[in-house]
Amino acid sequence: MIPESLLIGKIRRFLPEDAGLKKGIGDDAAVLPLDKKHYLLLAVDTIVDGVDFRMAEAKPEHVGRKALAINLSDIAAMGGRPCYALVALGIPADLSYFWIRRFYAGIKKLAKEFNTAVVGGDLSRSKEFFASVTVAGEVEKNRVVLRDGAKAGDSILVTGSLGGSLAGKHLTFTPRVREAACLVKYFKISAMMDVSDGLMRDLDVLMKESGKGACVFTDSIPVSRACTLKKAFCDGEDFELLFTASPAEAKKILARKEGLLGTPVQRIGMVTAKPGIYFKEKETDTKVFKLSWKGYEHF
Amino acid sequence: MIPESLLIGKIRRFLPEDAGLKKGIGDDAAVLPLDKKHYLLLAVDTIVDGVDFRMAEAKPEHVGRKALAINLSDIAAMGGRPCYALVALGIPADLSYFWIRRFYAGIKKLAKEFNTAVVGGDLSRSKEFFASVTVAGEVEKNRVVLRDGAKAGDSILVTGSLGGSLAGKHLTFTPRVREAACLVKYFKISAMMDVSDGLMRDLDVLMKESGKGACVFTDSIPVSRACTLKKAFCDGEDFELLFTASPAEAKKILARKEGLLGTPVQRIGMVTAKPGIYFKEKETDTKVFKLSWKGYEHF
């Protein structure tokens, strides 16, 4: 079976880019013309029972919450505001109305928190439950952040802590919409994405899109409580913001005692002109090493 | 198991309507503010293997075509132009890259024909194949057509012919985007939707949204070749336009020799103030009867 990243690459090459777009396939959301000052953002993400959660274990409210939250996280990663959501469901014949209602209660609560209106959807019969949510958002043209803008010498930063997803965080995380809005309003961010497949994999993606490499300081990784460094690197679904900024901008961000609206920010490495991801224990170390750990493969 | 229409009704009541929207849940597409002269349209529709098509029988190009076409049809039913598409797939582990590529070839060809850019998507692992496509479009504010505008005395019209879906039309139909654009540009249409669940069911939906009823002339139904009247009423997935207009407007539309860009238009009935769907063989008949035939239930 062909891996997801390779398949996306092939599809991306197969489908022609529209010249009028700011960004199509290959970022957290598509960036499309809207008006003089704004871009329209469109993102879609699907969760499937048995792959992204387990019906037998997860609360329906949490499943609904996650289905929307992963999309809000994509909009946040562009520096944007979510506005509208469409919810397409695949519903097994034996699923109760009670479960579906609780699922929508999870969506409704999070949608309200982030001023997102659920404006439509689709119901299909299917053997396994799935939810495919589309979110439309907007972003000021001068604040949009793509994945391809990292420059050699930029600092690499991350919000929150990494590695808690398997302990349940992946079902209850709060998308970093407000933190991202604060970032793009007050600072110049060169590249950004959300951590959905693990830092190891996603940092590699971010650097490849930017045509750069990275040196990561392992002692600086904000490891979640009761979690190992390896899990912090490899577990998927942290849904934290991973971003780059010039050293001067990074210094200003890190100088904020309150972080981003209370969420801590950590500098975890540096962008290098040379491709590939390298590691040091501390920034001041001279010893550089490689890690063969892999990120999370949903697919 | 709760029927789809009932479930949609319950969800619709459960989710609060946003006051800023022209139309949310309950039409072919959501109608959202865009700019002074235009609305943004958002529609999503999912097809699932074994429900909406059969992998073992359908060409992958046709499955891709259908996944996009049903959404273009939703945009058409609002009087709009499709602009962008997002493609979310659930892919079984044993599905070949060759199949997926042919699926995208079907999408690509139809997208090109209707000037729609595929700008993003998502790939998930799943047991059964599904494709959930979202289309964003736009429509001039003075041309948008909702489902709720039918007036008593209006003529009921339909494009093309009905009942061919099971003979393969559901995989290869051409969405009526151009015909709808022509309709809303030159005529005043009071209500419109696409026929996806069979004329019997969809006419009932259209009249209920408008708070009206209908009298249908069975001799006027444009029955597809090698098809029965019952099939024309009950088979789903014709993806023709079902719409209403004042008698004077309807007369002008029907007077066009070329129909709508070559597609014939037929007057099939009249909107009544009294709810419910009634039937006559011919308009001039005095004998009115009921039909207990049901539309197609996808769910």
Interface residues (C-beta under 8 A of the other chain):
Chain A: M1 I2 E4 L7 I8 K10 I11 F14 L15 P16 D18 G20 L21 G24 I25 A29 A30 L32 L34 D35 L40 L42 A43 V44 D45 T46 I47 V48 G50 V51 D52 C83 Y84 L86 A88 G90 I91 A93 D94 Y97 I100 R101 Y104 A105 K108 A117 V118 V119 G120 G121 D122 L123 S124 R125 S126 K127 E128 F130 S132 T134 A136 H298 F299
Chain B: M1 I2 E4 L7 I8 K10 I11 F14 L15 P16 D18 G20 L21 G24 I25 A29 A30 L32 L34 D35 L40 L42 A43 V44 D45 T46 I47 V48 G50 V51 D52 C83 Y84 L86 A88 G90 I91 A93 D94 Y97 I100 R101 Y104 A105 K108 A117 V118 V119 G120 G121 D122 L123 S124 R125 S126 K127 E128 F130 S132 T134 A136 H298 F299
